[in-house]
């Protein structure tokens, strides 16, 4: 039986999915196709080979900002979250992390106790708060 850490090469889209940076492999591939996944200033394709020690810039699945990740290990299958965290190191700057926290707070526009779709009045209130 092959050890999960003995993989020599892994496709970028597989690795991004395996370490849980994207929910699905197809979302990881789409991020690569859009040209937003970079390493050392070069745009990476989904079929690019990942190397240990490589620094990558990639978009968050939703919301603003770009995350910086260092590759510590290679895996090609999805493993438990604690094992996945051992294969990459998040080096995202503090200002990006703070901006994402504020974005998440502003995103939760629903009032306490409200459920479902906002009413017309709620939408007007939301729109008036944006400016």
N, C-alpha and C positions, 0 to 999 in steps of 0.2 A: 504494500500500500504506500502510495506517495504522500510524503509529508506536505502539509499545506504551505509551509514556508520555503519549500525547495523549488518553487517556480522560478525559472530564469528570465522569461519574458512574458509580459502581459499587455494586451491591447488597452489603450487608454480608457475607452468606454467601459470595458469590463472592470477595470480597476476602480474607476469612479463609482460604479454601481456597487462593487463588492465592499468598499470601505464606507458605504452609506452616505456619500456626498450627494447622490441623486437617488430618487425613489425607484426609477426604472432605468434599464440600460438604454432604452430608446431616448429618454430625456437626456441622458449623458451624451449620447450620439448627436442629438439635436443641438446641444450646447456647443459641441465641437464643430458641427457644421456651420453654426452661426459665426464662427471665428472669434469667440469670446474666451476660449481656453488657450492660454499662452504659457510658454516657458522660455525664459531668456529672450523675450521680445519676439519670438517666432510663434506663429499660430499653429496649434496642434490639431491633427485630424483624429477622428475616432479610432483609426487603425494604427496610430502612432504607438511606439513601444515605450513603456514607462521604465525609468531607471531609478534605482535607489539613490537618494540624495538630491534628486531633482526638485526644484522649486517651481510650482505652478500657480498661475493666477486663473481663477475661474469664477463665474457668476454664481450668486445664490440662486436657488430654484425659483424664488419669487422675492420681489422687493429690490431695493437699491443696493449698490455696493458690489465689491469684488473681494473674494476670499483668497488668501494666500496659504498654500498648503505645501509642506515638505514631505516627500515620499521616504518612509522609513523601512517599508517592507513591501513585498509583492505578493498579492493573493489574486486569484481569478474567480473564486467562488465566494458567495455571500456567507459571512460568518457572523457570530454573535457580536453585538455592539462593543463589548469590552475588547475583544480580539481585533475588531476593525479599527478601534482607536489606537492600537499599538502600531498599526502600519502607516499612519500618517500623523503629522504634527501641524496643528492650525497656527499659523503665524499672522493671522489677520490683524491689522493695526487697530488700536483702541478707538480711534475716531470713527472707523467704519462700524465697529461693534456698537458704539454709542448711537450712531445714526440709524442702525437697524433696530435698536431697542426703541427709539423714538418713533420710527415708522410703524412698528408693531403696536405700540400704544395708540397711535392715531388711527390705525386700521380698525381697531375694535370700536366702531362707531355706535353700536347698539347701546341703548340705555339698559340699566339693570332691569331685569324682569321682562324685557321685550323679547319676543320670539318671532322667527320667520322673517319674511320680507318687510323692509321698512315701508311705512305709509307715505303718502304724498307729503304730509307735513314733516315727517322725519327726514325725508330726502331734502326738502327745502332747508331744514335746520342744518343738515350735513353740509350742503352747498354753501350756506352762509358762513360756516365755520372755516372753510378752506381759505377764505380771503381775509 
